């Protein structure tokens, strides 16, 4: 029997993709900002203190095989190209990243089929200060550093580092696709948990996902065509995600994440998807599966995750490690991204991730809320 193919995974957090790679039959190696307890117990892992430049050392290591990235390496297209010169990249290169992370180019590409982007502006000149516009950084991920535009709190960075986007009320969601040769296949859509107070998440911060969403016929059609347009326009390959807001009549496209996204593992669990296998096949072989074979028998109707954030400066207690240790080797562990005891975490930063599955989204959300409350008691006493 041949040895599993090695796949090096790098990014701010590599844990979810590493687990996905193992389930797809790969032997993962990882490098990220945390090297959390569960990642170190699962595969060879490197803590990158000088992120993101330190990722070059991981890709230059002796392990064979290709590499892929997670968030938020799309903010460093030059670095991605340098890493791609070291070993084979299974993902989107720097030229694609520069294009697809341009909100104006994306807005032009998606304007059709009951889908469009909110209004954009380069400066606040003439914009209302009533909370209907947001200030968003060009280089960001997981909702970090997004805030409401008000006249008494202007942006503190240079104008070329941020833009303004009209705020849209509705259901925040994320669509996941796999792309190859200018075509894309919709894998599913999840509802996003954004800035939820019960998880301690700061406003606008990504706090989790629940899915898959049951789509109406027009939504399914619009999301499907959206992926096709983006793949054709930007030459996307492999897994990518689209953050959006659903309203009664329209899909509002916020941004494109051209890599393995945080909601992928939720769809993997709910639909029994082998996402990393699809990703590598698309990137390396230029092949997509048939739509009717993507979804195997689903072990759960719905799955979800929530990120518990620190409400104040804290030190991770030993009790956290004792609570999660029995579950570290599970295929679908209920706890993930587990920091080592003694780790200092600033207020507003992630502490750990909770995962769940069940018959309905309501059931999953209720369980995640209950477990988040129990872990807060454990963390703060």
C-alpha positions in Angstrom: 0.0 0.0 0.0 1.4 3.4 -1.0 2.0 6.1 1.6 -0.6 9.0 1.8 0.3 12.0 -0.3 1.7 14.9 1.8 -0.2 18.2 1.7 1.3 21.3 3.4 -1.3 23.7 4.7 -0.5 27.2 5.8 -2.5 30.3 6.9 -3.7 32.1 10.0 -5.4 28.9 11.1 -4.8 25.5 9.5 -6.7 23.2 11.8 -10.0 22.7 9.8 -8.2 22.2 6.5 -5.8 19.8 8.1 -8.6 17.6 9.4 -10.3 17.8 6.0 -7.1 16.7 4.3 -6.8 13.7 6.5 -10.4 12.7 5.9 -9.6 12.9 2.2 -6.7 10.6 2.5 -3.8 13.0 2.6 -1.0 13.3 5.2 -1.2 17.0 6.3 1.6 19.2 7.6 0.6 22.6 9.0 1.9 26.0 9.8 -0.1 28.8 11.3 -0.4 31.5 14.0 -1.5 29.2 16.8 -0.3 25.5 16.5 -3.1 24.7 18.9 -3.1 21.6 21.1 -5.5 19.7 18.8 -3.5 20.6 15.6 -0.2 19.5 17.2 -1.7 16.2 18.3 -3.1 15.6 14.9 -0.2 16.3 12.4 3.3 17.9 12.2 2.7 21.5 13.0 4.7 24.7 13.1 3.9 27.8 15.1 4.7 30.9 12.9 5.4 33.8 15.2 6.6 36.1 12.3 3.4 35.6 10.3 3.0 35.6 7.4 6.6 35.8 6.2 7.6 32.9 8.4 5.4 30.6 6.3 8.2 30.5 3.7 10.2 28.3 6.1 7.3 25.8 6.3 6.9 25.5 2.5 10.7 25.2 2.1 10.7 22.2 4.5 11.8 18.7 3.5 8.3 17.2 3.2 7.2 16.3 -0.4 4.0 17.2 -2.1 2.1 20.4 -2.8 0.7 23.1 -0.6 -2.5 25.1 -0.1 -3.5 28.1 2.0 -6.3 29.1 4.3 -7.4 32.6 5.4 -6.2 35.3 5.3 -3.2 34.6 3.0 -5.3 36.1 0.1 -4.1 39.5 1.5 -0.5 38.7 0.5 -0.5 37.8 -3.2 3.3 38.5 -3.5 4.0 36.0 -0.7 1.7 33.4 -2.3 3.7 33.7 -5.5 7.0 33.3 -3.6 5.7 30.2 -1.9 4.5 28.8 -5.2 8.1 29.1 -6.5 9.2 26.8 -3.7 6.6 24.0 -4.1 3.5 23.3 -6.2 0.6 25.5 -5.2 -2.9 23.9 -5.1 -4.9 27.1 -5.2 -5.1 30.6 -6.7 -1.9 32.5 -7.5 -1.1 36.1 -6.9 -2.6 37.5 -10.1 -6.0 35.9 -9.4 -5.9 37.2 -5.8 -5.2 40.8 -6.8 -8.2 40.7 -9.2 -10.8 38.9 -7.2 -10.1 40.9 -4.0 -10.9 44.1 -5.9 -14.4 44.9 -4.7 -15.1 47.0 -7.8 -14.2 44.2 -10.2 -16.3 41.8 -8.2 -19.3 44.2 -8.3 -19.1 44.4 -12.1 -18.8 40.7 -12.4 -21.8 39.7 -10.3 -24.5 42.2 -11.4 -27.1 39.9 -12.8 -29.7 37.2 -12.0 -31.1 38.9 -8.8 -27.5 39.2 -7.5 -25.5 42.3 -7.1 -23.0 44.1 -4.8 -23.9 46.9 -2.5 -23.0 50.4 -3.5 -19.3 51.2 -3.1 -17.4 54.5 -2.5 -13.7 55.3 -2.3 -14.2 58.3 0.0 -16.8 59.4 2.5 -17.6 62.5 0.5 -21.4 62.9 0.4 -22.1 59.6 2.3 -24.7 59.7 5.2 -23.4 59.2 8.7 -26.5 57.4 10.0 -25.0 54.0 10.2 -26.1 52.9 6.7 -22.4 52.7 5.4 -19.5 50.6 6.5 -15.7 51.3 6.4 -14.0 48.1 5.3 -10.2 47.4 4.9 -9.0 46.0 1.6 -6.8 43.5 3.5 -8.9 41.8 6.1 -10.6 38.5 6.9 -13.3 37.2 9.3 -14.8 40.6 9.6 -11.8 42.1 11.4 -11.6 45.9 11.5 -15.0 46.6 9.8 -16.9 49.4 11.4 -19.8 51.7 10.9 -19.1 55.0 9.1 -19.7 58.0 11.4 -18.5 61.5 11.0 -17.1 61.6 14.5 -14.9 58.5 13.9 -13.1 58.9 10.6 -10.7 56.2 9.3 -7.3 56.5 10.8 -5.4 54.8 8.0 -4.6 56.1 4.5 -7.5 56.1 2.0 -5.8 53.4 -0.2 -6.2 50.9 2.7 -10.0 51.0 3.0 -13.2 51.6 1.1 -16.8 52.3 1.9 -19.7 49.8 1.3 -23.4 50.4 1.8 -24.9 48.3 4.6 -27.5 45.7 3.7 -29.8 44.1 6.3 -30.7 40.4 5.8 -29.4 36.9 6.5 -25.6 36.8 6.3 -24.5 33.7 4.5 -21.5 32.1 2.7 -21.6 30.0 -0.5 -18.9 27.5 -1.1 -17.8 26.4 -4.6 -15.1 24.3 -6.3 -13.8 25.6 -9.6 -11.6 24.5 -12.5 -11.0 25.5 -16.1 -13.4 28.5 -15.9 -16.3 26.6 -14.5 -17.6 26.2 -10.9 -19.8 23.8 -8.9 -21.9 25.1 -6.0 -21.3 22.8 -3.0 -23.7 24.5 -0.6 -24.6 27.6 1.4 -24.4 28.2 5.1 -25.8 30.9 7.4 -23.1 32.9 9.1 -23.1 33.9 12.7 -21.7 37.4 12.8 -20.9 39.4 15.9 -23.2 37.2 18.1 -23.0 38.5 21.7 -23.5 35.1 23.3 -20.2 33.9 21.8 -18.3 37.0 22.9 -17.6 37.9 19.3 -16.9 41.6 18.5 -19.3 43.4 16.2 -18.9 42.3 12.5 -16.5 39.5 13.5 -17.1 36.0 12.0 -18.4 33.8 14.8 -19.5 30.6 13.1 -21.7 28.9 10.5 -24.8 26.7 10.3 -25.9 24.8 7.3 -26.6 23.9 4.7 -29.3 26.5 4.0 -32.4 25.2 2.2 -32.5 27.5 -0.9 -35.5 28.6 -2.9 -35.4 27.8 -6.6 -34.4 31.3 -7.6 -31.6 31.4 -4.9 -30.2 28.0 -6.1 -30.2 29.3 -9.7 -28.7 32.6 -8.8 -25.9 31.2 -6.6 -25.1 28.6 -9.2 -24.7 31.2 -12.0 -22.8 33.5 -9.6 -20.1 30.8 -9.1 -19.9 30.2 -12.9 -19.5 34.0 -13.6 -16.8 34.4 -10.9 -14.8 31.3 -12.1 -14.9 32.5 -15.7 -14.1 36.1 -15.0 -11.2 35.6 -12.6 -9.9 32.1 -13.5 -10.5 30.8 -10.0 -9.4 27.2 -9.2 -10.2 24.9 -6.3 -12.3 25.8 -3.3 -13.6 29.4 -2.9 -16.3 31.1 -1.0 -18.6 34.1 -1.5 -19.9 36.1 1.5 -23.3 37.5 0.9 -26.5 38.8 2.5 -29.8 37.2 1.6 -33.0 39.3 1.4 -36.4 38.4 0.2 -35.7 39.3 -3.4 -32.0 39.5 -3.9 -28.5 38.1 -3.1 -26.1 40.9 -2.1 -22.5 39.9 -2.7 -20.0 41.3 -0.1 -16.7 39.7 -1.1 -15.0 36.6 -2.5 -12.7 34.4 -0.5 -10.5 32.6 -3.0 -9.5 29.6 -0.8 -10.7 27.1 1.8 -13.1 29.0 3.9 -14.3 28.7 7.5 -17.7 27.3 6.5 -16.3 24.4 4.4 -16.0 22.0 7.4 -19.7 22.7 8.3 -20.8 21.5 4.8 -18.3 18.6 4.9 -19.9 17.3 8.1 -23.5 17.9 7.1 -23.2 16.6 3.5 -20.3 14.1 3.8 -18.2 16.1 1.3 -14.6 15.4 0.7 -13.8 19.0 0.1 -10.0 18.8 0.1 -10.1 15.9 -2.4 -12.3 18.0 -4.7 -9.9 21.0 -4.2 -6.8 19.1 -5.1 -8.4 17.4 -8.1 -9.6 20.7 -9.4 -6.3 22.5 -8.9 -4.0 19.7 -10.0 -6.0 17.9 -12.7 -8.4 20.7 -13.8 -11.4 18.4 -13.1 -14.8 18.9 -11.4 -17.1 16.2 -10.2 -20.6 15.7 -11.6 -23.1 17.6 -9.5 -25.0 14.4 -8.7 -22.0 12.7 -7.1 -20.8 15.6 -4.9 -23.2 14.8 -2.0 -22.8 11.3 -0.6 -25.0 9.9 2.1 -25.3 12.7 4.7 -24.7 11.5 8.3 -26.4 14.7 9.7 -29.1 16.9 8.3 -27.5 20.0 9.7 -24.1 21.0 11.2 -22.7 24.1 12.8 -19.8 25.7 14.5 -19.3 28.7 16.8 -16.1 30.5 17.8 -15.9 31.5 21.5 -14.2 34.8 21.9 -12.5 36.1 25.0 -14.6 38.8 26.7 -11.5 40.2 28.5 -7.8 39.5 28.9 -7.5 36.0 30.1 -5.1 33.0 30.7 -6.3 29.6 29.4 -7.0 27.4 32.5 -5.9 23.8 32.8 -9.5 22.9 33.1 -10.0 23.6 29.4 -7.4 21.0 28.4 -9.0 18.4 30.8 -12.4 19.1 29.3 -11.4 18.6 25.7 -8.6 16.0 25.9 -10.9 12.9 25.6 -12.2 14.2 22.3 -9.0 15.2 20.5 -8.8 12.1 18.3 -12.4 12.1 17.1 -13.2 12.4 13.4 -15.5 15.2 14.1 -14.4 16.6 17.5 -16.9 18.7 19.4 -14.1 21.1 20.4 -11.4 22.5 18.1 -8.7 25.2 17.9 -7.9 24.5 21.5 -5.1 26.7 23.0 -2.5 25.3 25.4 -3.1 25.9 29.2 -1.3 29.1 30.2 -1.8 30.8 26.9 -2.6 34.5 27.3 -5.5 35.7 25.1 -6.5 39.3 24.7 -10.1 40.4 24.9 -11.9 40.1 21.6 -9.7 37.3 20.3 -10.8 33.7 19.6 -10.4 31.1 22.4 -11.7 27.9 20.8 -14.3 26.5 18.4 -17.3 24.4 19.2 -18.9 22.1 16.6 -22.2 20.3 16.5 -24.6 18.4 14.3 -28.2 17.5 14.5 -31.6 17.3 12.7 -32.3 21.0 12.3 -30.5 24.3 12.4 -32.6 25.3 15.4 -31.3 22.2 17.3 -27.7 22.9 16.3 -27.9 26.5 17.3 -29.4 25.7 20.7 -26.8 23.2 21.5 -24.0 25.5 20.5 -25.4 28.3 22.7 -25.7 26.0 25.7 -22.1 24.7 25.3 -20.7 28.2 24.8 -22.4 29.2 28.1 -20.9 26.2 29.8 -17.4 27.0 28.5 -17.7 30.6 29.6 -18.2 29.3 33.1 -15.2 27.1 32.8 -13.0 29.9 31.4 -14.0 32.6 33.9 -15.3 30.7 36.9 
